[in-house]
Amino acid sequence: MLAVTGLGWAVTSQATSALHVSDALNALGGGAPKSAHGDANILLIGLDSRKAMDGSDLPAQFVTDQLHAGDSDVGGYNTNTLILLHVPGDGSRATAAAIPRDDYVSVPGYGMRKVKEAYGLAKFDEETRLRKSGVTDPATLEQRSRDAGRRSTLTTVQNLLRVPIDHFAEVNLIGFYDIAQAIGPITVCLNAPVHDTYSGAEFPAGTQSLDPSKALSFVRQRHGLDNGDLDRTHRQQAFLSAVIANLRGTGVLGNIGKMRGLLDVVKKDIVIDADLDPVAFATQADNLTAGNIDFYTLPIEGYATVDGQDVNKVNPVRLRSEIATLFGTATPTTTSPPTGRERIDVINGTHRAGLAATTAGALTERGLHVGAVTNGPATDTTTVTYGPGAQAAAQAVADVFGIAATSDASTPTDRVELVLGADSPDTVAAPPTSGTATTAGGAGATPPPAAVPTTGPQGGRVTADHGAPCVD
């Protein structure tokens, strides 16, 4: 945005200095694939945290009274918003695909979990490890453990969708509020009036202008909506469309004072990956401010209850195909299902007694055939290798752990070798079974699941061309 408004070197320098940056993406390894043809895939992470960047609690009166978000202990470090933004290198229309937060997917090191949990699980474990190693500075603990959460989230999404992630940006609740305050009132539109005491959403039908507190209520509401979290996802997409319209219509991009205020918010509230150059990206994606972007929600297959929690059942193969279609990339290659001849040897590379047997039982429940179950040398990392003819079974095993399977010429035909490392979960969750759950009332109550929308890609497209699309 700065590059196309001609605000000069001084403002550009202000925009790119003192930003919070993270090496989490680089830490995944230099072999990670990159988008071709100048395209960029950017994972937008909305963190449901009531903590500041240094780990301190946000003011209680602010969180409770203005945000209607409980207190600093609520929400943890769940990623309640995950949007993969695809920006074509040729300047054509961009696409944003939302990943529903309750999608039940493979999280590396933790087995099958809700996708929103990948961040918090890894963040907690890394902070625990750092404390045991003698790290005591709160800011250091927060920064390094959050980077672990980012790595976990990035890996989970990359494994799920099998597309490159070139960059990421993260914002938490206070950042959302500050951004809404910096750019001014946000215009939104509702198809029907809503009344929700949990989020504080009290809005009539039609078009209306929201202050920052009401804007947060608008995007956080899920109780009282026919499709719960899925309708909330559409709210978030409509809000982003409204932000684009606001930037376009209020002259923020041409007003140095307003731009400086917005930059100050970005510096303290948003984290970007170390390789993202905001000015270079703005040059590539200036068409976004014209509303040339379509929002979609990735499809789910239905609802289930796992360990008392409501989850979304998803088909990873279908999701990869949807993403390939939406982003205009090659459809990912798929393998045939296991033939039944394959055998999976399970080797316990940890000091946890019985881990191999427990894991073998979980794989058997998934319809896979287990061979030898043994103990082996200690290792930190879980691996899956396979011989000729065993790729499909190996991929099925790898998907359980959220890792990649590797071909190994020394492994016998139709044989898969699963080595359980220190990062392996104690229990591999069974596949979800259909069903619904009802949760008792209260401040954290979860509404019962609703029917799955069937119109379009998970409820249809939300476009940003006209600024304030009406949503439920």
C-alpha positions as CSV (number, residue, x, y, z in Angstrom):
1,M,0.0,0.0,0.0
2,L,2.8,2.4,0.8
3,A,4.6,1.8,-2.5
4,V,1.6,2.9,-4.6
5,T,0.6,6.0,-2.5
6,G,3.9,7.9,-2.9
7,L,4.3,8.7,0.8
8,G,8.0,8.7,0.5
9,W,11.0,7.0,1.9
10,A,10.5,8.2,5.5
11,V,7.1,6.6,5.9
12,T,8.2,3.5,4.1
13,S,11.1,3.2,6.5
14,Q,8.7,3.7,9.4
15,A,6.5,0.9,8.0
16,T,9.3,-1.7,7.7
17,S,11.2,-1.0,10.9
18,A,10.4,-2.2,14.4
19,L,7.8,-4.7,13.2
20,H,7.5,-7.9,15.2
21,V,9.0,-10.6,12.9
22,S,9.4,-14.4,13.4
23,D,11.7,-17.0,11.9
24,A,9.1,-19.7,12.4
25,L,8.6,-20.3,8.7
26,N,12.3,-20.5,8.0
27,A,12.7,-23.0,10.8
28,L,10.6,-25.5,9.0
29,G,13.5,-26.1,6.7
30,G,14.9,-24.8,3.4
31,G,13.4,-27.7,1.5
32,A,9.8,-26.4,1.9
33,P,8.2,-25.8,-1.6
34,K,7.6,-22.2,-2.8
35,S,4.8,-20.9,-5.0
36,A,5.6,-20.6,-8.7
37,H,5.1,-17.8,-11.3
38,G,5.6,-15.1,-8.7
39,D,2.4,-16.2,-6.7
40,A,2.3,-15.9,-3.0
41,N,0.4,-17.9,-0.4
42,I,0.0,-16.1,2.9
43,L,-1.4,-17.8,6.0
44,L,-3.4,-15.2,8.1
45,I,-3.6,-16.3,11.7
46,G,-6.1,-14.9,14.1
47,L,-5.0,-15.8,17.7
48,D,-7.7,-16.0,20.4
49,S,-5.3,-14.8,23.1
50,R,-5.9,-12.3,25.8
51,K,-2.2,-11.8,26.3
52,A,0.2,-9.1,25.1
53,M,3.3,-9.8,23.0
54,D,5.4,-10.2,26.2
55,G,2.9,-12.6,27.7
56,S,1.5,-10.2,30.2
57,D,-2.3,-10.1,30.8
58,L,-4.3,-7.5,28.9
59,P,-6.2,-5.1,31.3
60,A,-9.2,-7.0,32.7
61,Q,-11.6,-4.1,32.3
62,F,-10.6,-3.9,28.6
63,V,-11.0,-7.7,27.9
64,T,-14.2,-8.1,29.9
65,D,-16.0,-4.8,29.4
66,Q,-15.1,-3.7,25.9
67,L,-14.3,-7.0,24.2
68,H,-16.9,-9.2,26.0
69,A,-14.1,-11.9,25.9
70,G,-14.0,-13.2,29.5
71,D,-10.7,-12.8,31.1
72,S,-7.0,-13.4,30.3
73,D,-7.3,-17.1,31.1
74,V,-10.0,-17.7,28.5
75,G,-9.2,-18.8,24.9
76,G,-5.6,-19.9,25.6
77,Y,-3.7,-19.8,22.4
78,N,-6.2,-21.2,19.9
79,T,-6.1,-20.0,16.4
80,N,-9.7,-19.2,15.9
81,T,-9.2,-17.7,12.5
82,L,-7.1,-19.4,9.8
83,I,-7.3,-17.9,6.2
84,L,-4.9,-18.9,3.4
85,L,-4.6,-16.0,1.0
86,H,-3.5,-16.7,-2.6
87,V,-2.1,-13.6,-4.4
88,P,-1.3,-14.3,-8.1
89,G,1.9,-13.0,-9.4
90,D,0.3,-11.6,-12.5
91,G,-1.9,-9.2,-10.5
92,S,-5.2,-11.0,-11.2
93,R,-7.9,-11.6,-8.7
94,A,-6.9,-12.9,-5.3
95,T,-8.5,-15.8,-3.4
96,A,-8.8,-16.4,0.4
97,A,-9.8,-19.8,1.7
98,A,-10.9,-20.0,5.4
99,I,-10.1,-23.2,7.3
100,P,-12.9,-23.8,10.0
101,R,-11.3,-23.8,13.4
102,D,-12.9,-27.1,14.5
103,D,-11.6,-29.2,11.5
104,Y,-10.4,-32.5,12.9
105,V,-7.0,-33.0,11.4
106,S,-3.6,-34.5,12.0
107,V,-1.3,-32.2,14.1
108,P,2.4,-33.2,14.0
109,G,3.4,-34.7,17.3
110,Y,-0.2,-34.7,18.7
111,G,-2.2,-37.0,16.5
112,M,-5.7,-36.0,15.5
113,R,-6.8,-32.7,16.9
114,K,-8.8,-29.6,16.1
115,V,-6.7,-27.5,13.8
116,K,-7.1,-24.5,16.1
117,E,-5.2,-26.5,18.9
118,A,-2.0,-26.9,16.9
119,Y,-0.6,-23.5,18.1
120,G,-1.5,-23.8,21.8
121,L,-0.3,-27.4,22.2
122,A,3.1,-26.7,20.8
123,K,3.4,-23.4,22.6
124,F,2.7,-25.0,26.0
125,D,5.2,-27.8,25.5
126,E,7.9,-25.5,24.3
127,E,7.4,-23.1,27.2
128,T,7.6,-26.1,29.6
129,R,10.8,-27.3,28.0
130,L,12.4,-23.8,28.1
131,R,11.5,-23.4,31.8
132,K,13.1,-26.7,32.6
133,S,16.2,-25.7,30.8
134,G,16.5,-22.6,32.9
135,V,14.9,-19.8,30.8
136,T,13.1,-17.4,33.2
137,D,12.7,-14.1,31.3
138,P,8.9,-13.8,30.6
139,A,9.3,-12.0,27.2
140,T,11.8,-14.6,26.0
141,L,9.6,-17.5,27.1
142,E,6.6,-15.9,25.3
143,Q,8.5,-15.2,22.1
144,R,10.2,-18.5,21.7
145,S,7.2,-20.6,22.8
146,R,4.9,-18.6,20.4
147,D,7.3,-19.4,17.6
148,A,6.9,-23.1,18.4
149,G,3.1,-22.6,18.1
150,R,3.5,-20.8,14.8
151,R,5.7,-23.7,13.4
152,S,3.1,-26.2,14.5
153,T,0.3,-24.3,12.9
154,L,2.2,-23.7,9.6
155,T,3.2,-27.4,9.4
156,T,-0.3,-28.6,10.1
157,V,-1.9,-26.4,7.4
158,Q,0.8,-27.2,4.9
159,N,0.4,-31.0,5.5
160,L,-3.4,-30.7,5.3
161,L,-3.6,-28.8,2.1
162,R,-0.3,-29.7,0.4
163,V,0.4,-26.3,-1.0
164,P,3.3,-24.0,-0.3
165,I,3.0,-21.3,2.4
166,D,5.3,-18.5,1.4
167,H,4.5,-16.1,4.3
168,F,2.3,-15.6,7.3
169,A,0.9,-12.8,9.4
170,E,-0.5,-13.1,13.0
171,V,-2.8,-10.8,15.0
172,N,-4.5,-11.3,18.4
173,L,-7.7,-9.9,19.9
174,I,-6.1,-6.6,21.0
175,G,-4.5,-6.2,17.6
176,F,-7.9,-6.6,16.0
177,Y,-9.4,-4.0,18.2
178,D,-6.6,-1.5,17.6
179,I,-6.8,-1.9,13.8
180,A,-10.5,-1.3,13.8
181,Q,-10.0,1.8,15.9
182,A,-7.2,3.1,13.7
183,I,-9.1,2.9,10.4
184,G,-12.4,4.2,11.8
185,P,-16.0,2.9,11.8
186,I,-16.6,-0.3,9.9
187,T,-19.7,-0.7,7.8
188,V,-21.3,-4.2,7.8
189,C,-24.6,-5.7,6.7
190,L,-26.7,-8.4,8.4
191,N,-29.6,-10.4,6.8
192,A,-31.4,-10.6,10.1
193,P,-31.2,-9.0,13.6
194,V,-29.1,-10.8,16.2
195,H,-29.0,-10.9,20.0
196,D,-26.2,-12.7,21.7
197,T,-25.1,-12.1,25.3
198,Y,-21.9,-14.2,25.0
199,S,-20.2,-12.0,22.4
200,G,-22.2,-8.9,23.0
201,A,-23.6,-8.9,19.5
202,E,-26.8,-6.8,19.5
203,F,-27.5,-5.7,16.0
204,P,-30.6,-4.9,13.8
205,A,-30.9,-6.2,10.3
206,G,-29.4,-4.2,7.5
207,T,-26.4,-2.0,7.0
208,Q,-24.8,-0.4,10.1
209,S,-21.6,1.3,11.3
210,L,-19.6,-0.4,14.1
211,D,-17.1,0.9,16.6
212,P,-14.1,-1.3,17.5
213,S,-15.9,-3.1,20.4
214,K,-19.0,-3.8,18.3
215,A,-16.8,-4.9,15.4
216,L,-15.2,-7.5,17.6
217,S,-18.7,-8.7,18.7
218,F,-19.7,-8.9,15.1
219,V,-16.9,-11.3,14.1
220,R,-16.9,-13.3,17.3
221,Q,-20.6,-14.3,17.5
222,R,-21.4,-17.9,16.9
223,H,-24.2,-18.6,19.4
224,G,-27.7,-18.0,17.9
225,L,-26.4,-18.5,14.3
226,D,-27.9,-21.4,12.3
227,N,-24.4,-22.7,11.3
228,G,-22.4,-21.6,14.4
229,D,-18.7,-21.3,13.6
230,L,-19.3,-21.6,9.9
231,D,-21.5,-18.5,9.9
232,R,-18.9,-16.7,12.1
233,T,-16.4,-17.5,9.4
234,H,-18.6,-15.6,6.9
235,R,-18.8,-12.7,9.3
236,Q,-15.0,-12.5,9.4
237,Q,-14.8,-12.6,5.6
238,A,-17.4,-9.8,5.4
239,F,-15.5,-7.8,7.9
240,L,-12.3,-8.0,5.9
241,S,-14.3,-6.9,2.8
242,A,-15.5,-3.9,4.8
243,V,-12.0,-3.0,5.9
244,I,-10.9,-3.0,2.3
245,A,-13.8,-0.7,1.4
246,N,-12.9,1.6,4.3
247,L,-9.3,1.9,3.2
248,R,-10.5,2.6,-0.3
249,G,-13.2,5.0,0.5
250,T,-11.9,7.1,3.5
251,G,-8.6,8.2,2.0
252,V,-6.4,6.4,4.6
253,L,-4.0,5.4,1.9
254,G,-3.5,9.0,0.9
255,N,-3.5,10.5,4.4
256,I,-0.1,10.6,6.1
257,G,-1.5,11.1,9.6
258,K,-3.9,8.2,9.3
259,M,-1.3,6.1,7.7
260,R,1.2,6.7,10.5
261,G,-1.5,5.8,13.0
262,L,-2.2,2.5,11.2
263,L,1.5,1.8,11.0
264,D,1.9,2.3,14.8
265,V,-0.8,-0.3,15.3
266,V,0.8,-2.8,12.9
267,K,4.1,-2.4,14.8
268,K,2.8,-3.4,18.2
269,D,0.1,-5.9,17.3
270,I,1.0,-7.9,14.3
271,V,3.7,-10.5,13.7
272,I,5.0,-11.3,10.2
273,D,7.5,-13.8,8.9
274,A,11.1,-12.6,8.6
275,D,11.1,-12.8,4.8
276,L,7.9,-10.8,4.2
277,D,8.8,-7.4,2.8
278,P,5.7,-5.2,3.3
279,V,6.6,-2.7,0.6
280,A,7.5,-5.3,-2.0
281,F,4.3,-7.2,-1.2
282,A,2.2,-4.0,-1.5
283,T,3.6,-3.5,-5.0
284,Q,2.6,-7.0,-6.0
285,A,-0.9,-6.9,-4.3
286,D,-2.1,-3.3,-4.6
287,N,-5.2,-4.7,-6.4
288,L,-6.4,-6.0,-3.1
289,T,-7.3,-2.5,-2.0
290,A,-9.7,-2.4,-5.0
291,G,-11.6,-5.3,-3.6
292,N,-10.3,-7.8,-6.2
293,I,-10.6,-10.8,-3.8
294,D,-13.0,-13.6,-3.3
295,F,-13.5,-15.4,0.1
296,Y,-14.3,-19.1,0.4
297,T,-14.8,-21.5,3.3
298,L,-13.2,-24.9,2.8
299,P,-15.8,-27.7,3.0
300,I,-16.4,-30.1,5.8
301,E,-18.0,-33.6,5.5
302,G,-20.1,-33.4,8.6
303,Y,-20.0,-33.2,12.4
304,A,-18.7,-35.7,15.1
305,T,-18.1,-35.9,18.8
306,V,-14.6,-37.0,19.9
307,D,-13.8,-37.2,23.6
308,G,-16.8,-35.0,24.4
309,Q,-15.8,-32.3,21.9
310,D,-17.6,-31.2,18.8
311,V,-15.4,-31.5,15.7
312,N,-15.7,-31.1,11.9
313,K,-15.0,-34.1,9.9
314,V,-13.0,-33.3,6.8
315,N,-11.6,-35.2,3.8
316,P,-8.0,-34.0,3.2
317,V,-8.0,-35.3,-0.4
318,R,-11.1,-33.2,-1.2
319,L,-9.6,-30.1,0.6
320,R,-6.4,-30.4,-1.5
321,S,-8.5,-30.6,-4.7
322,E,-10.6,-27.6,-3.7
323,I,-7.5,-25.5,-2.9
324,A,-6.0,-26.5,-6.3
325,T,-9.1,-25.4,-8.0
326,L,-9.5,-22.2,-6.1
327,F,-5.9,-21.2,-6.5
328,G,-5.6,-22.3,-10.1
329,T,-2.7,-24.6,-9.4
330,A,-2.1,-28.2,-10.5
331,T,-4.3,-30.7,-8.7
332,P,-2.1,-32.6,-6.2
333,T,-1.3,-36.2,-7.2
334,T,-3.0,-38.8,-5.1
335,T,-2.2,-42.4,-4.4
336,S,-4.5,-45.4,-4.6
337,P,-5.9,-46.7,-1.3
338,P,-3.9,-49.4,0.5
339,T,-4.3,-52.9,-1.1
340,G,-4.4,-54.8,2.2
341,R,-1.1,-56.6,1.5
342,E,1.0,-53.9,3.2
343,R,2.3,-54.4,6.7
344,I,3.3,-51.6,9.1
345,D,6.1,-52.3,11.5
346,V,5.9,-50.1,14.6
347,I,9.1,-49.3,16.5
348,N,9.1,-47.5,19.8
349,G,12.0,-45.0,19.8
350,T,11.1,-43.5,23.2
351,H,11.3,-44.5,26.8
352,R,7.5,-44.7,27.1
353,A,6.7,-48.3,27.8
354,G,3.8,-49.7,25.7
355,L,3.8,-46.8,23.2
356,A,4.3,-49.1,20.2
357,A,1.5,-51.5,21.2
358,T,-0.9,-48.6,21.9
359,T,-0.1,-47.0,18.5
360,A,-0.4,-50.4,16.7
361,G,-3.9,-50.8,18.1
362,A,-4.9,-47.4,16.9
363,L,-3.6,-48.1,13.4
364,T,-5.5,-51.4,13.4
365,E,-8.7,-49.5,14.3
366,R,-8.1,-47.5,11.1
367,G,-8.1,-50.6,9.0
368,L,-4.4,-50.8,8.6
369,H,-2.4,-54.1,9.0
370,V,0.3,-54.1,11.6
371,G,3.4,-56.3,11.3
372,A,6.2,-56.3,14.0
373,V,5.8,-54.3,17.2
374,T,9.2,-53.7,18.8
375,N,11.5,-51.3,20.7
376,G,14.3,-49.4,19.0
377,P,17.0,-46.8,19.6
378,A,15.9,-43.5,21.2
379,T,15.0,-40.8,18.7
380,D,13.5,-37.3,18.8
381,T,11.5,-37.4,15.6
382,T,8.7,-39.7,14.4
383,T,9.4,-41.0,10.8
384,V,7.6,-43.1,8.3
385,T,9.5,-44.9,5.5
386,Y,8.2,-47.4,3.0
387,G,9.3,-49.9,0.4
388,P,8.0,-50.7,-3.1
389,G,4.2,-51.0,-3.3
390,A,3.6,-49.5,0.1
391,Q,3.2,-45.8,-0.6
392,A,-0.5,-45.6,0.0
393,A,-0.3,-47.3,3.4
394,A,2.7,-45.2,4.3
395,Q,0.8,-42.0,3.5
396,A,-2.2,-43.2,5.6
397,V,0.1,-43.7,8.5
398,A,2.0,-40.4,7.9
399,D,-1.3,-38.5,7.8
400,V,-2.1,-39.7,11.3
401,F,1.0,-38.0,12.6
402,G,1.0,-35.0,10.3
403,I,4.3,-35.8,8.7
404,A,5.6,-36.9,5.3
405,A,6.3,-40.5,4.3
406,T,9.7,-41.2,2.7
407,S,10.6,-43.9,0.2
408,D,13.4,-46.2,1.2
409,A,15.0,-48.7,-1.1
410,S,16.2,-50.8,1.8
411,T,12.7,-51.4,3.1
412,P,11.1,-54.6,1.8
413,T,8.2,-54.6,-0.7
414,D,4.8,-53.8,0.8
415,R,6.4,-52.9,4.1
416,V,6.1,-49.6,6.1
417,E,8.3,-48.7,9.0
418,L,6.9,-46.3,11.6
419,V,9.5,-45.1,14.1
420,L,7.9,-43.4,17.1
421,G,10.0,-40.5,18.3
422,A,9.9,-38.2,21.4
423,D,7.4,-36.0,19.5
424,S,4.9,-38.8,19.2
425,P,1.6,-38.4,21.2
426,D,0.9,-40.9,23.9
427,T,-2.4,-41.8,22.3
428,V,-3.4,-41.8,18.6
429,A,-7.1,-40.7,18.5
430,A,-9.5,-43.1,16.7
431,P,-11.2,-41.8,13.6
432,P,-14.3,-39.6,14.4
433,T,-17.7,-41.1,14.5
434,S,-20.8,-39.3,13.4
435,G,-22.9,-37.7,16.1
436,T,-23.8,-34.5,17.9
437,A,-23.2,-33.2,21.3
438,T,-25.0,-30.9,23.6
439,T,-23.1,-28.9,26.2
440,A,-24.6,-27.5,29.3
441,G,-25.2,-23.7,29.4
442,G,-22.8,-21.2,30.8
443,A,-20.3,-18.6,29.6
444,G,-18.3,-21.1,27.6
445,A,-21.2,-23.2,26.4
446,T,-20.9,-24.6,22.8
447,P,-24.2,-24.7,20.8
448,P,-25.2,-28.0,19.3
449,P,-23.9,-28.6,15.8
450,A,-26.3,-27.6,12.9
451,A,-26.8,-29.1,9.5
452,V,-23.9,-28.7,7.1
453,P,-24.4,-26.0,4.4
454,T,-24.5,-27.5,0.9
455,T,-24.7,-24.4,-1.3
456,G,-21.4,-23.6,-3.0
457,P,-18.1,-24.2,-1.4
458,Q,-19.3,-24.4,2.3
459,G,-22.0,-21.8,2.0
460,G,-20.9,-19.9,-1.1
461,R,-18.5,-17.1,-2.0
462,V,-18.1,-13.7,-0.2
463,T,-16.8,-11.1,-2.5
464,A,-15.1,-7.8,-1.6
465,D,-16.0,-5.8,-4.7
466,H,-18.9,-3.9,-3.1
467,G,-17.6,-3.4,0.4
468,A,-20.3,-4.7,2.7
469,P,-21.8,-8.0,1.6
470,C,-24.8,-9.0,3.7
471,V,-24.3,-12.1,5.8
472,D,-26.2,-14.1,8.4
